[in-house]
Amino acid sequence: MTTPTEVKYTSLSLSSLITYFMSSFVLVRCLLEDVSITSAAKASTLPSADEDLNWDHSVDLNEDFRILWKIINQDITFEIQARTMGYVGFGFSPDGNIAGSDMAIGWVNRGHTYFQDRHIKRSGDPEPVVDPSQDYILILGYENQTHTVLRFRRKLNTCDTMHDIAITNDTMRILYMYNEQDPPHGSAKPGRLPDPASSFRPYRPMLLTQRASSQYEHFDHIRILELRNEDVELPGTDDTLIWCEMFKLEDMKHKHHLIRYEPIYDSPSSVHYLQHITLRECHGTHQELEEMAREQGKQCMGARDIPLACNAIVASWSRGSNSFTFPAETGYPMESRQAKYYLMETHYNNLQPDLTQLPTRQMADNSGLKIYFTHILRPHDAGVLSIGMDPNWRHIIPPGQNQVISEGQCMEDCTAYAFPPEGIRIFAVMMRTHLIGKEVKLRQIRQNEELPPIAHDSNIDVAYQDFRRLSTPVHAMPGDRLVAECIYDSSSRKAITLGGLTMKEESCIVLTLYYPRQNKLTTCHSLPSLPTVLHSLGIEQLATDSNPVLISSPPELAGMTLEARLLSYDWQNHFNDFQDATRSGSFKPLCWGARNHVVPSTEYLEGFNINITKTYKKQKHCKHKRLFVTEETVPDINFPVLHEVDNNNIIEGAARSSRSSATDGLRSAQSYTRTITMVLSSMATHLLMAQHSVLSRWIRAWWQWRWWFLTS
């Protein structure tokens, strides 16, 4: 006789059994995800509480907030060390504003850690609200007498395109916040963080995925030289000041390698004014160079303004960078018999001048570069090749446009002449635009095939344009075409922007560090040809011998000056015509060597875009694996805090004065595991009583594996 219980189970249909199984699986998975947040589980991919991570990077966002991070495969682990006993937040902004940002919020209250994946709505409300998809996983959290410490991980790309921002090779705009108060105990509801608007600090642009540089070690054979400007009067407005100072290095009778350089700030005020510092190697008549080296320095419009051959870049620093250290296999060659005069070109510009705070006396600056060099040579001589649009009025960016594309072409004729037969290897790049640049790509074209981009940043920031190291050096061969593609957002401007050196003008330059060094090609730029510029503006012909320059045809424009045409052009209705004309028209290649010699046969060369028959398409991979919750159903769980054992990842020892074992927290986490294991066992027993034999055997094998995983 069949018992009622047996009748109940044998009457289940296959579809009902599958539905019951899947529902139970989802429930258990959610429980397991909650436990993994606090216990760091037992998976080998997660660091345990007593594991001392060898962090790849460490940055102090200010004197009270340090972040450390490490990337393993597609996961990134962060640690926040903040000088506060209240809540902390860390995340990413799409454009530097808080609206639309992706945030992780956490705090410690009475020994319990609270942590959520949140986002800020586009409405402008500064309150971070809880994500439906919880993609940030807490590993440990605690506080002591002075600091709150949180360690957590996430996928580089969480696939939550609605609320999370993918961590890529682009410049990331880091948002962070902290407050002296905790939210109400266990609160996870919107509108309950104490004073979120004033808790945000200014965003910080930086690269997160860049390969970590080897730690610099100073040895006795390394010499240090400071190159400083002398009493430069800083600009009192937002105008750009370009200063040129010549230096004479006489005591390098033998070849040395420059292996590192860093900025010298004369005062805290200098940090806000320094935009670029570029050190150039000079060649020319001894008398001219000697006279300039004895002078104090002078205002200039860049190295081109100096009637000397200073066209080889030795070192280049930009705002936001701390230093640059060459990889162990390369160094920039310096030798007084080859070049003993070096020109330092400094760009001063205050991006956010506060006229009410300007001192009554004009400030004088003595900032510069500190260079490190050694007589112990590396295997390869490094060089710098500049690729892009030459700074010139022909580089025109129309106003009121979300996307304007400019392309600086390094012609295959130039690379074929200059590159050695085995080619060069590019190991680092610096991408430069000014205020309205938003994306830069260095493209590589070989014959009619476009190879993967050498570098690409779709979120460039003028406050952070550092040399970024490539994970693997890129091989560029003679005859390759290299294209610096820059995209601008001019929607905020009502007048055209022209190419130039000042911050009110625009730039499209990519500096490439490579080896082995060659001197035949140091600058590889281009400009739209004059016919292309005129055609893009609807001009057929200019009048000859007219001053100012007048238009002769078409008839409707006859007698108008070129300047008037630029100002009166209907950009709103004819922008696409302008963009098509500039991109499909001809351009003038500008290729120079170290001594300002033009690459032979390029003086009268006219260039055109290559007809690419094989294009490069980036593949996108995203695997969804998330815990879904709603703001109304966020679990109010008292998470057990995991205290980390003593290590050196501290804001100088202050954050980890609380040193208790992680075993208490792990025991609590294991009790959760035992409880869930019992639930799994019960579910498995009920499911296995079903009479569907094939499905039963599959379910039995699955649960046996799951049991082994949880109890091993």
C-alpha positions as CSV (number, residue, x, y, z in Angstrom):
1,M,0.0,0.0,0.0
2,T,1.3,3.4,-1.0
3,T,1.7,5.9,1.8
4,P,0.4,9.5,1.3
5,T,3.9,10.7,1.3
6,E,4.8,8.4,-1.6
7,V,1.7,9.3,-3.5
8,K,2.7,13.0,-3.1
9,Y,6.2,12.5,-4.7
10,T,5.3,10.0,-7.4
11,S,2.5,12.3,-8.6
12,L,5.0,15.1,-9.5
13,S,5.4,15.6,-13.2
14,L,8.9,16.0,-14.7
15,S,8.3,19.7,-15.4
16,S,7.1,20.3,-11.8
17,L,10.2,18.5,-10.4
18,I,12.5,20.6,-12.5
19,T,10.7,23.8,-11.5
20,Y,11.0,22.8,-7.8
21,F,14.6,22.0,-8.2
22,M,15.5,25.2,-10.0
23,S,13.6,27.3,-7.4
24,S,15.4,25.6,-4.6
25,F,18.7,26.1,-6.4
26,V,18.1,29.9,-6.8
27,L,17.2,30.1,-3.1
28,V,20.3,28.2,-2.0
29,R,22.5,30.2,-4.3
30,C,21.4,33.5,-2.8
31,L,22.1,32.1,0.7
32,L,25.5,31.0,-0.4
33,E,26.3,34.4,-2.0
34,D,25.4,36.1,1.4
35,V,27.7,33.8,3.2
36,S,30.5,34.3,0.7
37,I,30.3,38.0,1.3
38,T,31.4,37.6,4.9
39,S,33.3,34.4,5.1
40,A,35.5,34.7,2.0
41,A,34.3,31.1,1.6
42,K,36.8,28.4,0.8
43,A,37.3,29.0,-2.9
44,S,40.9,29.1,-3.9
45,T,40.3,32.2,-6.0
46,L,39.5,34.3,-2.9
47,P,42.2,35.5,-0.5
48,S,41.7,34.4,3.1
49,A,41.6,36.9,6.0
50,D,45.1,36.0,7.1
51,E,46.6,36.1,3.6
52,D,49.0,39.1,3.1
53,L,48.3,40.2,-0.5
54,N,51.2,41.5,-2.5
55,W,49.4,44.6,-3.8
56,D,50.3,45.7,-7.3
57,H,49.4,49.3,-6.7
58,S,48.9,51.7,-3.8
59,V,47.7,55.3,-4.0
60,D,46.9,58.0,-1.4
61,L,43.8,59.8,-2.8
62,N,44.4,62.3,0.0
63,E,46.0,62.3,3.5
64,D,43.1,60.3,4.9
65,F,42.2,57.8,2.2
66,R,44.4,55.2,0.7
67,I,43.5,52.5,-1.9
68,L,45.4,49.4,-2.8
69,W,44.5,47.0,-5.6
70,K,45.6,43.8,-7.4
71,I,44.3,42.3,-10.6
72,I,44.2,38.5,-11.1
73,N,42.8,37.4,-14.5
74,Q,39.4,39.1,-14.7
75,D,39.0,39.9,-11.0
76,I,40.2,43.0,-9.2
77,T,40.6,43.2,-5.4
78,F,40.6,46.6,-3.6
79,E,41.4,47.6,-0.1
80,I,40.3,50.9,1.4
81,Q,42.1,52.4,4.4
82,A,40.3,55.5,5.5
83,R,40.9,57.7,8.5
84,T,37.3,57.7,9.8
85,M,35.0,55.8,12.1
86,G,32.0,56.4,9.9
87,Y,31.0,55.1,6.5
88,V,33.2,55.1,3.4
89,G,32.5,54.9,-0.3
90,F,34.6,54.2,-3.4
91,G,33.7,53.9,-7.0
92,F,33.8,55.3,-10.5
93,S,32.3,58.3,-12.3
94,P,31.7,58.4,-16.1
95,D,32.8,62.0,-16.4
96,G,34.0,63.3,-13.0
97,N,30.5,64.2,-11.8
98,I,28.7,62.1,-9.1
99,A,25.5,61.6,-11.3
100,G,25.6,58.1,-12.9
101,S,28.4,56.9,-10.7
102,D,29.1,53.3,-9.6
103,M,29.8,53.1,-5.8
104,A,30.6,50.5,-3.1
105,I,29.5,51.7,0.3
106,G,30.6,50.1,3.6
107,W,30.9,50.8,7.3
108,V,31.6,48.9,10.6
109,N,29.2,49.2,13.5
110,R,29.7,47.4,16.9
111,G,32.0,44.9,15.3
112,H,29.7,44.1,12.3
113,T,30.5,45.1,8.7
114,Y,27.9,46.4,6.3
115,F,28.6,46.6,2.6
116,Q,26.6,47.2,-0.5
117,D,27.0,47.7,-4.3
118,R,25.3,51.0,-5.0
119,H,24.9,53.6,-7.7
120,I,23.9,57.3,-8.0
121,K,20.9,58.1,-10.2
122,R,21.2,60.6,-13.1
123,S,18.6,62.8,-11.4
124,G,21.4,64.5,-9.4
125,D,20.4,63.2,-6.0
126,P,23.7,62.5,-4.2
127,E,22.3,59.6,-2.2
128,P,23.8,56.3,-3.5
129,V,21.0,53.7,-3.9
130,V,21.4,49.9,-3.7
131,D,21.9,48.1,-7.0
132,P,19.5,45.3,-7.9
133,S,22.7,43.4,-8.9
134,Q,25.2,43.0,-6.1
135,D,28.5,42.7,-7.9
136,Y,31.0,43.9,-5.2
137,I,31.9,41.1,-2.8
138,L,33.2,41.9,0.7
139,I,36.2,39.9,1.8
140,L,36.9,41.6,5.2
141,G,36.1,44.7,7.1
142,Y,37.0,46.2,10.5
143,E,37.8,49.4,12.3
144,N,40.1,50.4,15.1
145,Q,40.6,53.6,17.1
146,T,41.3,55.7,13.9
147,H,40.6,53.9,10.7
148,T,38.0,51.9,8.8
149,V,39.4,49.1,6.5
150,L,37.4,47.3,3.8
151,R,38.7,44.7,1.4
152,F,36.4,43.6,-1.5
153,R,36.6,42.3,-5.0
154,R,34.6,42.5,-8.3
155,K,34.9,41.6,-11.9
156,L,36.6,44.0,-14.2
157,N,33.4,43.9,-16.2
158,T,30.4,42.9,-14.1
159,C,28.1,43.0,-17.1
160,D,25.7,45.2,-15.2
161,T,25.6,48.0,-17.8
162,M,22.7,49.8,-16.0
163,H,24.5,50.5,-12.7
164,D,28.2,49.4,-12.8
165,I,31.1,50.9,-14.8
166,A,33.5,48.5,-16.4
167,I,37.1,48.7,-15.3
168,T,39.1,48.9,-18.6
169,N,42.4,50.3,-20.0
170,D,40.8,53.7,-20.2
171,T,41.4,56.5,-17.7
172,M,39.2,55.8,-14.8
173,R,37.7,58.7,-12.8
174,I,37.9,57.6,-9.2
175,L,35.2,58.8,-6.8
176,Y,35.6,58.5,-3.0
177,M,33.7,59.7,0.0
178,Y,33.8,59.3,3.8
179,N,31.9,60.6,6.8
180,E,32.5,60.6,10.5
181,Q,29.1,59.0,11.2
182,D,27.7,55.5,10.5
183,P,24.2,55.2,9.0
184,P,21.5,54.0,11.3
185,H,22.3,50.5,12.4
186,G,21.9,48.0,9.6
187,S,20.4,50.6,7.2
188,A,20.4,49.8,3.5
189,K,17.6,52.1,2.4
190,P,18.0,55.1,0.2
191,G,18.2,58.5,1.9
192,R,19.7,57.2,5.1
193,L,23.5,57.9,4.6
194,P,24.4,60.9,6.8
195,D,25.0,64.0,4.6
196,P,26.3,62.2,1.4
197,A,26.6,65.4,-0.6
198,S,29.4,66.9,1.6
199,S,31.1,63.5,2.0
200,F,32.3,63.3,-1.6
201,R,35.8,64.4,-2.4
202,P,37.0,65.7,-5.8
203,Y,37.4,62.9,-8.3
204,R,40.9,61.5,-9.2
205,P,41.7,60.3,-12.7
206,M,44.1,57.3,-12.9
207,L,44.8,54.1,-14.7
208,L,43.9,50.9,-12.8
209,T,44.9,48.1,-15.2
210,Q,48.3,49.4,-16.2
211,R,51.1,46.9,-15.7
212,A,52.8,47.6,-12.4
213,S,56.3,49.1,-12.8
214,S,59.3,47.4,-11.2
215,Q,60.1,49.0,-7.9
216,Y,62.9,51.6,-8.3
217,E,66.0,50.9,-6.3
218,H,68.7,53.5,-5.9
219,F,72.3,52.3,-6.3
220,D,75.6,54.1,-5.9
221,H,76.2,54.2,-9.6
222,I,73.0,56.1,-10.3
223,R,73.5,59.9,-10.5
224,I,70.8,62.5,-10.0
225,L,70.6,65.9,-11.7
226,E,68.1,68.6,-11.1
227,L,67.0,70.8,-14.0
228,R,65.1,73.8,-12.7
229,N,63.6,76.9,-14.3
230,E,64.7,80.2,-12.8
231,D,62.2,82.6,-11.3
232,V,59.4,82.2,-13.9
233,E,56.5,84.6,-13.2
234,L,53.4,82.4,-13.2
235,P,50.4,83.6,-15.2
236,G,47.7,85.3,-13.2
237,T,44.8,84.1,-15.4
238,D,43.9,80.9,-17.2
239,D,46.3,81.8,-20.1
240,T,49.1,79.4,-21.0
241,L,52.7,80.4,-20.5
242,I,55.4,78.3,-22.3
243,W,58.9,78.7,-21.0
244,C,62.1,77.5,-22.6
245,E,65.3,77.0,-20.5
246,M,68.6,75.6,-22.0
247,F,71.0,73.4,-20.0
248,K,74.5,72.4,-20.8
249,L,75.7,68.9,-19.7
250,E,79.5,68.8,-20.1
251,D,80.6,66.0,-17.8
252,M,79.1,63.0,-19.7
253,K,82.2,62.1,-21.7
254,H,81.0,58.6,-22.0
255,K,77.6,57.2,-22.9
256,H,75.0,57.0,-20.0
257,H,71.5,55.8,-19.8
258,L,68.7,58.0,-18.5
259,I,66.6,55.5,-16.5
260,R,64.1,57.6,-14.5
261,Y,62.7,61.1,-14.2
262,E,60.2,62.9,-11.9
263,P,58.8,66.4,-11.5
264,I,60.2,69.0,-9.1
265,Y,57.6,71.2,-7.5
266,D,59.0,74.5,-6.3
267,S,56.0,75.0,-4.0
268,P,52.5,73.7,-3.4
269,S,51.2,76.4,-5.7
270,S,53.3,75.0,-8.6
271,V,51.3,71.8,-8.7
272,H,48.2,73.7,-9.9
273,Y,50.2,75.5,-12.7
274,L,52.4,72.8,-14.2
275,Q,50.8,71.2,-17.3
276,H,53.6,69.7,-19.3
277,I,57.4,69.5,-19.0
278,T,59.3,68.2,-22.0
279,L,63.1,67.8,-22.1
280,R,64.6,67.9,-25.7
281,E,68.0,67.0,-27.1
282,C,69.5,69.9,-29.1
283,H,71.8,69.9,-32.1
284,G,73.1,73.1,-33.8
285,T,75.9,75.6,-33.9
286,H,77.9,75.7,-30.7
287,Q,77.7,79.5,-30.3
288,E,73.9,79.8,-30.4
289,L,73.4,76.9,-28.0
290,E,76.1,78.3,-25.6
291,E,74.5,81.7,-25.6
292,M,71.1,80.4,-24.7
293,A,72.5,78.1,-22.0
294,R,74.0,81.2,-20.3
295,E,70.7,83.0,-20.4
296,Q,68.1,82.8,-17.7
297,G,65.5,81.3,-20.0
298,K,62.7,83.0,-22.0
299,Q,59.1,82.8,-23.0
300,C,58.6,80.9,-26.2
301,M,55.9,79.2,-28.3
302,G,57.4,75.8,-27.9
303,A,60.7,74.3,-29.3
304,R,59.7,75.3,-32.8
305,D,60.0,78.9,-31.8
306,I,63.7,78.3,-31.1
307,P,65.8,78.5,-34.2
308,L,67.8,75.5,-33.2
309,A,67.5,71.7,-33.9
310,C,65.8,70.6,-30.6
311,N,63.5,68.0,-32.2
312,A,64.4,64.9,-30.2
313,I,62.3,64.3,-27.1
314,V,64.3,62.9,-24.2
315,A,61.7,62.9,-21.4
316,S,58.1,64.2,-21.1
317,W,56.0,64.7,-18.0
318,S,52.3,65.7,-17.8
319,R,50.0,66.7,-15.0
320,G,48.8,63.8,-12.8
321,S,52.0,61.8,-13.2
322,N,54.4,61.1,-10.4
323,S,57.4,59.8,-12.2
324,F,58.5,57.4,-15.0
325,T,61.0,54.6,-14.6
326,F,62.3,52.9,-17.8
327,P,62.0,49.1,-17.9
328,A,65.2,47.2,-17.0
329,E,66.0,46.5,-20.6
330,T,66.1,50.1,-21.9
331,G,67.4,53.6,-21.2
332,Y,67.6,56.8,-23.1
333,P,71.2,57.4,-24.3
334,M,72.9,60.6,-23.2
335,E,76.5,61.5,-24.1
336,S,78.1,65.0,-24.3
337,R,80.0,64.1,-27.5
338,Q,76.7,63.5,-29.2
339,A,74.6,66.2,-27.5
340,K,75.5,68.3,-24.5
341,Y,72.7,70.9,-24.8
342,Y,69.2,70.1,-23.6
343,L,66.1,72.4,-23.8
344,M,63.4,72.1,-21.2
345,E,60.0,73.3,-22.4
346,T,57.6,74.0,-19.5
347,H,53.8,74.7,-20.0
348,Y,52.2,76.6,-17.2
349,N,48.5,76.8,-17.0
350,N,46.0,77.0,-14.1
351,L,42.9,75.1,-15.2
352,Q,40.8,76.4,-12.4
353,P,42.1,79.8,-11.4
354,D,40.5,81.5,-8.3
355,L,41.0,85.1,-9.0
356,T,39.9,86.1,-5.5
357,Q,42.7,84.1,-4.0
358,L,45.5,85.4,-6.2
359,P,48.4,86.9,-4.2
360,T,49.1,90.6,-4.5
361,R,52.6,89.8,-5.7
362,Q,53.1,87.7,-8.8
363,M,54.5,84.3,-7.9
364,A,57.8,83.1,-9.2
365,D,58.5,79.4,-9.9
366,N,61.6,77.3,-10.0
367,S,60.1,73.9,-10.8
368,G,61.6,71.4,-13.2
369,L,62.7,67.8,-13.7
370,K,64.9,65.5,-11.7
371,I,66.7,63.0,-13.9
372,Y,68.4,59.8,-12.9
373,F,71.2,58.3,-15.1
374,T,73.9,55.7,-14.9
375,H,77.0,54.6,-16.8
376,I,76.0,51.0,-16.4
377,L,74.2,50.6,-19.8
378,R,71.0,48.6,-20.5
379,P,70.7,46.3,-23.5
380,H,68.7,48.8,-25.6
381,D,68.7,52.5,-26.4
382,A,65.2,54.0,-26.1
383,G,63.8,56.7,-28.2
384,V,60.6,58.9,-28.4
385,L,58.5,59.2,-31.5
386,S,55.8,61.9,-31.7
387,I,52.7,61.0,-33.8
388,G,49.7,63.1,-34.4
389,M,48.3,66.4,-35.7
390,D,50.8,69.2,-36.0
391,P,49.7,72.2,-33.8
392,N,48.3,74.5,-36.5
393,W,45.2,76.5,-37.4
394,R,44.4,74.0,-40.1
395,H,43.3,71.6,-37.3
396,I,39.8,72.9,-37.0
397,I,37.2,71.6,-34.5
398,P,33.7,73.0,-35.1
399,P,31.6,74.1,-32.1
400,G,28.5,72.4,-30.6
401,Q,29.3,68.8,-31.6
402,N,29.3,65.7,-29.5
403,Q,31.9,64.0,-31.6
404,V,34.5,65.5,-33.9
405,I,37.2,63.2,-35.3
406,S,40.7,64.3,-36.2
407,E,43.5,62.1,-37.5
408,G,47.2,62.7,-37.4
409,Q,48.9,60.4,-39.9
410,C,52.5,59.0,-39.7
411,M,53.0,58.0,-43.3
412,E,54.4,54.6,-44.4
413,D,56.9,56.5,-46.5
414,C,58.4,58.0,-43.3
415,T,58.5,54.7,-41.3
416,A,60.0,52.8,-44.3
417,Y,62.8,55.3,-44.5
418,A,63.6,55.6,-40.7
419,F,62.8,52.3,-39.0
420,P,65.5,49.6,-38.9
421,P,64.8,46.5,-41.0
422,E,63.8,44.5,-37.9
423,G,61.4,47.3,-36.9
424,I,60.9,49.0,-33.5
425,R,59.2,47.8,-30.3
426,I,56.8,50.3,-28.7
427,F,56.6,49.7,-24.9
428,A,54.9,52.8,-23.6
429,V,52.6,55.6,-24.9
430,M,51.4,59.0,-23.7
431,M,48.1,60.3,-25.3
432,R,47.6,64.1,-25.2
433,T,44.7,66.3,-25.9
434,H,43.6,69.5,-24.2
435,L,40.3,70.5,-22.6
436,I,37.6,69.0,-25.0
437,G,39.4,65.8,-25.9
438,K,37.5,62.6,-24.9
439,E,39.1,59.7,-26.8
440,V,42.5,58.9,-28.3
441,K,43.5,55.8,-30.3
442,L,46.9,54.9,-31.8
443,R,46.1,52.8,-34.8
444,Q,48.5,50.6,-36.8
445,I,47.9,49.8,-40.4
446,R,50.1,47.3,-42.4
447,Q,49.5,47.4,-46.1
448,N,45.6,47.2,-46.3
449,E,45.1,45.5,-42.9
450,E,44.3,47.3,-39.7
451,L,46.0,45.6,-36.7
452,P,44.7,45.9,-33.1
453,P,45.2,49.4,-31.7
454,I,48.6,50.0,-30.0
455,A,46.8,52.1,-27.4
456,H,43.2,53.3,-26.9
457,D,41.7,55.5,-24.2
458,S,38.0,56.3,-24.6
459,N,37.8,58.4,-21.4
460,I,40.9,60.7,-21.6
461,D,41.3,63.4,-18.9
462,V,43.4,66.5,-19.3
463,A,44.4,66.3,-15.6
464,Y,46.0,62.8,-16.1
465,Q,48.0,62.1,-19.3
466,D,50.8,59.8,-18.1
467,F,53.0,57.4,-20.0
468,R,51.2,54.1,-19.8
469,R,53.2,50.8,-20.1
470,L,52.0,48.3,-22.7
471,S,51.5,44.8,-21.3
472,T,53.6,43.5,-24.3
473,P,55.8,45.7,-26.5
474,V,54.1,46.2,-29.9
475,H,56.2,45.5,-33.0
476,A,56.0,48.3,-35.7
477,M,57.7,47.5,-39.0
478,P,59.1,49.7,-41.8
479,G,56.2,50.7,-44.0
480,D,53.6,50.6,-41.3
481,R,51.2,53.6,-41.1
482,L,50.6,54.8,-37.6
483,V,47.5,57.0,-37.0
484,A,46.7,59.1,-34.0
485,E,42.9,59.4,-33.9
486,C,41.4,61.9,-31.5
487,I,37.7,62.5,-30.8
488,Y,36.5,65.7,-29.2
489,D,33.3,66.9,-27.5
490,S,32.8,70.5,-28.4
491,S,29.2,70.7,-27.4
492,S,30.0,73.2,-24.7
493,R,31.7,75.6,-27.1
494,K,30.0,78.3,-29.2
495,A,33.0,79.1,-31.4
496,I,35.5,77.0,-33.4
497,T,38.6,75.6,-31.7
498,L,41.9,75.6,-33.6
499,G,45.0,73.4,-33.1
500,G,47.8,74.9,-31.1
501,L,49.9,74.7,-28.0
502,T,47.8,76.7,-25.5
503,M,45.0,75.1,-23.4
504,K,42.4,77.2,-25.2
505,E,43.5,75.5,-28.5
506,E,43.5,71.8,-29.0
507,S,46.1,69.0,-29.4
508,C,46.2,65.5,-30.8
509,I,49.6,64.0,-30.0
510,V,50.7,60.4,-29.1
511,L,54.2,60.1,-27.7
512,T,55.6,56.6,-28.1
513,L,58.5,55.2,-26.2
514,Y,60.3,52.5,-28.2
515,Y,63.6,50.6,-28.8
516,P,66.0,50.5,-30.6
517,R,66.4,54.2,-31.0
518,Q,66.9,55.8,-34.4
519,N,67.5,59.4,-35.2
520,K,66.0,59.6,-38.7
521,L,62.5,60.1,-37.5
522,T,61.5,61.8,-34.2
523,T,58.4,63.7,-35.3
524,C,55.8,62.1,-37.6
525,H,52.8,64.5,-37.9
526,S,50.4,65.6,-40.5
527,L,48.0,68.4,-41.3
528,P,45.0,68.7,-43.6
529,S,46.2,70.1,-46.9
530,L,45.0,73.7,-47.7
531,P,42.7,72.5,-50.6
532,T,41.1,70.0,-48.1
533,V,40.5,72.8,-45.5
534,L,39.0,75.1,-48.2
535,H,36.8,72.4,-49.5
536,S,35.5,71.5,-46.0
537,L,34.4,75.2,-45.7
538,G,32.7,75.3,-49.1
539,I,35.5,77.5,-50.5
540,E,36.5,76.9,-54.2
541,Q,39.2,79.5,-54.6
542,L,41.1,82.2,-52.7
543,A,42.0,85.6,-54.2
544,T,45.7,86.0,-55.0
545,D,47.8,88.7,-53.4
546,S,45.1,89.7,-50.9
547,N,45.7,90.8,-47.4
548,P,43.7,89.8,-45.4
549,V,43.0,86.6,-47.4
550,L,39.8,87.0,-49.4
551,I,37.6,84.4,-51.0
552,S,37.1,84.7,-54.8
553,S,34.7,81.8,-55.4
554,P,32.0,80.6,-55.2
555,P,30.2,83.9,-56.0
556,E,28.1,83.8,-52.8
557,L,31.2,83.9,-50.7
558,A,33.3,86.3,-52.9
559,G,34.9,89.1,-51.0
560,M,34.5,87.4,-47.6
561,T,37.6,86.9,-45.5
562,L,38.7,83.4,-44.5
563,E,38.3,84.4,-40.9
564,A,34.7,85.6,-41.5
565,R,33.9,82.3,-43.2
566,L,35.2,80.3,-40.2
567,L,33.0,82.4,-37.9
568,S,29.8,82.4,-40.1
569,Y,29.9,78.7,-41.3
570,D,26.6,76.9,-40.5
571,W,28.1,74.1,-38.4
572,Q,24.8,72.9,-37.2
573,N,23.5,72.0,-40.6
574,H,26.7,71.3,-42.5
575,F,28.9,69.6,-39.9
576,N,28.7,66.2,-41.6
577,D,29.9,67.7,-44.9
578,F,32.8,69.3,-43.1
579,Q,33.7,66.0,-41.3
580,D,33.5,63.9,-44.5
581,A,35.7,66.4,-46.4
582,T,38.5,66.5,-43.7
583,R,38.6,62.7,-43.3
584,S,38.5,61.8,-47.0
585,G,40.6,64.7,-48.3
586,S,44.4,64.9,-48.7
587,F,46.9,65.8,-46.0
588,K,50.4,67.1,-45.8
589,P,52.9,64.7,-44.0
590,L,55.4,66.4,-41.7
591,C,58.3,64.1,-41.0
592,W,61.5,65.3,-39.3
593,G,64.6,63.8,-37.7
594,A,66.5,64.7,-34.6
595,R,68.4,67.5,-36.3
596,N,65.2,69.0,-37.8
597,H,66.0,67.4,-41.2
598,V,63.0,66.6,-43.3
599,V,62.7,63.0,-44.3
600,P,63.8,62.8,-48.0
601,S,61.0,62.8,-50.7
602,T,58.3,63.9,-48.3
603,E,58.6,67.6,-48.9
604,Y,56.1,67.6,-51.7
605,L,54.3,64.4,-50.8
606,E,50.5,64.4,-50.6
607,G,48.9,61.8,-48.4
608,F,45.5,60.1,-48.4
609,N,43.7,57.7,-46.2
610,I,44.4,54.0,-46.9
611,N,41.7,51.8,-48.3
612,I,41.5,49.2,-45.5
613,T,40.3,45.9,-46.7
614,K,40.6,44.0,-43.4
615,T,39.4,46.0,-40.4
616,Y,40.0,45.3,-36.7
617,K,36.9,44.5,-34.6
618,K,37.2,44.3,-30.8
619,Q,35.5,41.2,-29.4
620,K,33.3,41.7,-26.4
621,H,33.0,38.9,-23.8
622,C,30.8,39.2,-20.8
623,K,29.6,36.4,-18.5
624,H,26.6,37.1,-16.2
625,K,27.0,35.8,-12.7
626,R,25.3,38.1,-10.2
627,L,23.1,38.1,-7.1
628,F,19.9,40.1,-7.7
629,V,18.2,42.0,-4.9
630,T,15.9,45.0,-4.7
631,E,16.2,48.0,-2.4
632,E,13.2,46.7,-0.5
633,T,14.6,43.2,0.1
634,V,18.3,44.0,0.9
635,P,19.1,41.6,3.8
636,D,19.8,43.2,7.1
637,I,22.4,40.7,8.2
638,N,24.9,41.3,11.0
639,F,28.0,40.2,9.0
640,P,30.8,38.8,11.2
641,V,33.9,41.1,10.9
642,L,37.2,39.5,9.9
643,H,40.2,41.0,11.5
644,E,43.4,40.9,9.5
645,V,46.7,39.8,11.0
646,D,49.6,42.2,11.1
647,N,51.0,43.2,7.7
648,N,52.6,46.3,6.1
649,N,49.7,47.4,4.0
650,I,48.8,50.2,6.4
651,I,48.7,54.0,6.4
652,E,52.0,53.8,8.3
653,G,50.7,51.4,10.9
654,A,47.6,53.3,12.0
655,A,44.9,51.3,10.4
656,R,45.7,47.8,11.8
657,S,46.4,48.4,15.5
658,S,43.5,46.0,16.2
659,R,45.2,42.6,15.8
660,S,42.9,39.7,16.6
661,S,42.6,36.4,14.9
662,A,40.5,35.7,11.9
663,T,39.3,32.4,13.4
664,D,36.4,33.8,15.3
665,G,34.9,35.3,12.1
666,L,35.6,32.1,10.2
667,R,33.9,29.9,12.9
668,S,30.8,32.1,12.5
669,A,30.9,31.8,8.8
670,Q,31.4,28.0,9.1
671,S,28.3,27.8,11.2
672,Y,26.3,29.4,8.4
673,T,27.9,26.8,6.1
674,R,26.8,23.9,8.3
675,T,23.2,25.2,8.5
676,I,23.0,25.6,4.7
677,T,24.6,22.1,4.3
678,M,21.7,20.7,6.3
679,V,19.2,22.5,4.1
680,L,20.9,21.1,1.0
681,S,20.9,17.6,2.4
682,S,17.2,17.8,3.1
683,M,16.4,19.1,-0.3
684,A,18.5,16.5,-1.9
685,T,16.8,13.7,0.0
686,H,13.3,14.9,-1.1
687,L,14.4,15.3,-4.7
688,L,16.0,11.9,-4.9
689,M,12.7,10.2,-3.8
690,A,11.3,11.1,-7.2
691,Q,10.8,8.2,-9.6
692,H,12.3,9.9,-12.6
693,S,15.4,7.8,-12.7
694,V,17.6,9.7,-15.2
695,L,16.9,13.0,-13.6
696,S,17.3,11.4,-10.2
697,R,20.8,10.1,-11.0
698,W,21.8,13.5,-12.4
699,I,20.6,15.3,-9.3
700,R,22.3,12.8,-7.0
701,A,25.6,13.3,-8.7
702,W,25.3,17.1,-8.6
703,W,24.4,17.2,-4.9
704,Q,27.2,14.8,-4.0
705,W,29.7,17.2,-5.6
706,R,28.1,20.1,-3.8
707,W,28.3,18.3,-0.5
708,W,32.0,17.5,-1.0
709,F,32.7,21.1,-1.9
710,L,31.1,22.5,1.3
711,T,32.5,20.0,3.7
712,S,36.0,19.6,2.4
